[in-house]
């Protein structure tokens, strides 16, 4: 699986958006999209094979996961005048509601699967995968939907040419009217084309039209539409009212610290198991693992154990309102960002009302 390749693809989409909108595109939406384009469906993938590394599974996971990014949209990273040059700043208001956060999380996940399908060895669209069954669409099978023919010229192809010419001419009208008329033209032309292709693929020279339409609808149109729908809603309906905490932070902090401690203990235990039972852990990640994977599990186990101990010490220190421990917990949780949900630890500990609990006064 490409690693930086996911980020490269996300930047290829986001930079033109920033350019076109003259940097008015919500940078927090861009961050959520970038994060999920890279890590979204891969969350907890280092633990074991999960039922979420597929399109439907990740859409389900995005329901609770969007809550994290909705809450996180109240934070920014800014420069500081002293100490560490950058810090989280709490504005006190969420810029993304749950719906918009959900749209962007799903958009990032779908873009992640686009990279996975075409740059994994398997080259397949993973629709559903669980203990009870799975459903994958191999790329070569999808290409075969339109048949093996290629550049076949027949008289019936003239009908397809008429459809193409009519669509292009009508676009001059629909583009002028805006996105709604263009969307209507897109749906009608695509529907007619789909019906024609099912009836007779040679209307369009026998090329891979069906696979192309299906893949681009899921990997290009849907992610971009969700991304920009969220951005437009944030721009048209900005949230100006600061959020009032529903729970007193002095009491809630202790409960949150216990949750952080539990997560840190789990990571410590998992790291020890990875070191002591590397063969078993490697088998959870891959059938018939080789020595390279087993050695990698051991090395990662030692590293994860170190970060987990730091998180454990930091989380315990939260109970005693130790500010150094707060920084340790933030740093360790940010490293575990690949597991998705730990980023909430960093966000929570940077909240204004929480930081106030660690002031010297």
N, C-alpha and C positions, 0 to 999 in steps of 0.2 A: 504494500500500500504506500503511495506517495505520502510524505509527511508535509514538507514545505509546499508540495504541489497543491494541497488543499488551500493553503493560505494564498498561493500565487493566483489560483483561480478566483478566490474571493476578492483579492485586490483588483484583478482585471475587471470585475463587475463594479466595485465600489468607487474606484478612482474616476471613471467616466460620470458616475452619478454625482460625486462631489463637484466635478468640473461643470456639469450641465446646470446644477442648482446653485452655482457660485458659492459653494461651501455652506449652503443652508440645509443640506440634507442632515438629518439627525445623526450625530456621531455615536450616540448611544445605541441606536438601531444598527448602525454599522458594526459596532463592537459585538452585539449579540449575534448578528449574522456571521461575523468572522469566527467567533468562538464556536458556534455550532457547525459551521462549515468544516472546521478542523476536528473538534472533539465530540460534538453532539452524539452521534450514533455509536461512537467508540467508548462511551462511558463504561467504567468497570470492566472493560475488555481485558484488562490485565489480571483480573481475578479468575474469571472463567467465561465460557461461552454463554451469552445472555440472549433472551428472546427479543431484545430491542434493536439489534443490528439488522434491521430490515425496515422497509418503508412504513408498513402498518404498525409495527412494534414501536418505532420511534415516535410516530404520531401520538400513540397512547402515552408514552413516557413524557412527551412534551407537555401534557396536561399539567402535571405537578411541577415539571421543570420550569415552565414559563413563570410560575410564581416567584422563583428565585430571581429571574431577570427582571420581572416587574418590580420587585423590591429593590434590586440592584440598580435600577434606572434612576434612583435618587442620588447616586454617587458619581463623582467625577475624579479624575486624577489631575492634580494641579501642582505647580511649582511651590516650593516653600522658601521662606527667607532664611531659615537656619535648619540645621540638622540634615536629614536625608533630603535630597533635592526634589523628590516627588512624594506626594501623599494623597490618600483618598479624602475627598471633601464631600460632606453630607449636605445636600441642599434642602433636605427635609420634605421633598415632594417627589413622588414617582412621576417620571415623564412618560412611562409606558404603562397602560393598564394591562390587565391579564390578557385580554383578547389580542392586543397588538403584540405583546410579548410572545404569545402562542404563535401568531402568524410568522414572526421573524424566526423563532426557534425552528419551526417546521421548514421554512424556506432554507435556512442554513443546513438542516439535515438532508433535505432533498438534493441540495447542491453537493453535499458530501457523497451521496450515493451516485451522483453523476460521475465523480472522479473514480469511485470504487468500481463502477461497472466497466469503464473503458480502460482502466489502468491496473486492474487486478488480473491475476492469471486466469481466474474463473470466467471473467467477462460475462457476468449475468446480472440481471435486475432481481434483487432479493425482495420479493413482495411480502412474504410472511414466513416466519421460522420459529418453531417452538417444539416442546417435547411431544406435542400431540400431532404434529405434522408440519410440513413446510411447502412453500410454493415459490419456485424461482423460474425466471425466464432467461435462459441462455441467449446471449447476443446472436449467435449464429442461427438459433431457432427463430428468433424474431425477424432476422433478415429473410428467412425462408417464407414468412407470411405472404410476401408478394410473389413467391415463386422464384425459380432459378434463372428466369429470362433476364436479359440485359440488352438495352438498346435495340429492341425489336420494333421495326417500322412497319406498321400495318395501316390500312385505310381507316380503321376504327379510331386510330390515334387522333384523327382530326377533331373528333368530338371533345377529347381532352384538351386539345389546343384551344378550342372555342371557349371552354370553361376557364382556361388560364387568361385568355385575352379579356373576357368579360370581367373577371375579378380585378385585373389590373386597371381597366378603364373605370370601374366603379370605385376603385380606391381613390381616384382623384376627387371624387365627391365625398366619400366617407372620411378621408383624412382632413378635409376642410371642415367637416362638421364636428370632428373631435373623436374622443376615444369610444364613446358609446356606439356611434354609427359604425366606426371601424370594427368594434367588437362584434356587432351584428353581422357585418360582412364576413368577418373571420369565421364565425360559427356557421353561417349558412354555406359559405364556400367549402369549408372543411367537411360539413355534414354531407353535402352533395358529392364531394370527392370521395369520401369514405364509402358511401353507398355504391358509387360507380366502381371503385377499386374492388369491392367485395364481389360485385357482379361480373366484372371483367378487368383484370389487372392491366391488360394491354392498352387501356385508354391512355396510360402515361408511360409508354416505352418500356414497361416491364421493370422499372427500377424499384428500389426498396422504399416505396412511399409509405406503406403502413407502419413499418418499424420506425421510420423517421418521424412521422406524425405523433406516434404514441410516446416515443422517447422525449422529443422536444416539448411536448405538452407537459410532461411530468418534470423534466429536468431544467427547462428554460422558462416556459411561460408561467407555470404555477409558482416557482420560487420568486421570480421577479414581480409577479402580480401581488403575492402576499407581502413581499418586502416593501413595495411602493404603496400598497394599500395601508399598511401600518404607518409608513412615513407620512402619508397624506393626512391620516386621521390625527396623528400627533401634531401636525402643523395646523390643521383646521380647528382642532379641539384641544388646545394645550391645557394641561393641568396646572393651575396656578396656586391652588390652596395647599398649604403645607399639611403633611399628614400628622395627625395627633396619635401618639402611641396608645394602643388599647390596654396595654399592661404596663404597670410601673416597672421601669427598667432595673431598679435596684433588686427587685425580687426575681424578675424574669432572667436576669443575668446569671444567677446561681443555677437555675434550671437549664439554661443554655449551656453553661459550663459543664454540667453533668453529661449532657448529650455529646459535647465535644470530647470529653474524657472517654466516653464509651466508644466513639469513633476512633480515637487515637489508640485505645486498647485493642480494638479489632485490627487496626493496621499493624500494631506491634505483633500480635499473635499471628496474623497472616504472614508477616515478614519472617518470623521464626519458623513457621511451617514451610515457607518457600526455601529457607536455607536447609532445614533438616530433612525435608521430604521433597526435594527439588524434582525428582522423577514424577511424583504424583501431581504436583502443581503444573508441571510442564504438560502432562497428559490432559489436564483440564483445558489447556490452551490449544493443543494440537494433537491429533491422532498420531501415534508412533513418533514421539518427539526424538530428535537427534541430540547428540552431545552438545552441539552449539547452543540449542535452545535451553537445555538443562543448565549449562554454565551461565547463560544469560540470566536465568531465573535466580540462581544463587547470588550473582553480582547485584541484581536489582533488589533481592531480598535484603542484603546488607545495607544498601543505600536507603531503601524504604524504611528499614528498621531505624536508621539514624534520624530520618525526618520525622518518623512516627514518635520517637522518644522526645524530640524537640516539641512536637505538637502536644504530647502528653504533659510535659513539664509546663508548657505555656497554658494549657487548659486548667491544670490544677492551680496554677498561680492566679487564674481569674477569680477563684473563690476568695483569695486574699487581697484582691484588688491591686495586684502588682503590675505596674505599667510595662516593665520589661517583659514580663510573661505575656502580656497582651500582644506586644510586637512579635514575640516568638510564635505565638499561635497564628497571627496573621501571616507571617512569612511561610510557615509550614503548610497552612491551608491553601495558600496560593500555589505552592508547588503541586498540591494534589488537585489542581484545577482540572486535570485530565479526567477525574472521576465526577466532574460536574457539580454535584451538590456541595462539596466542601467550600466552594467560593462564597457560599452564604455565610460561613464563619467569618471570613475577612470582612464582608460587607457589614455584618452585625457589629463586629468589634470596632468598626470605624463610624458607627452611628453617633451623632452628637450626644444624645442622652446617655449612651453607653460610655463614651469617652469621659463624660463628666464624672462617672463613678470612679475613675482612676486619677482624678485631679488631686493634687497635694492638699488642697483645702478640705 
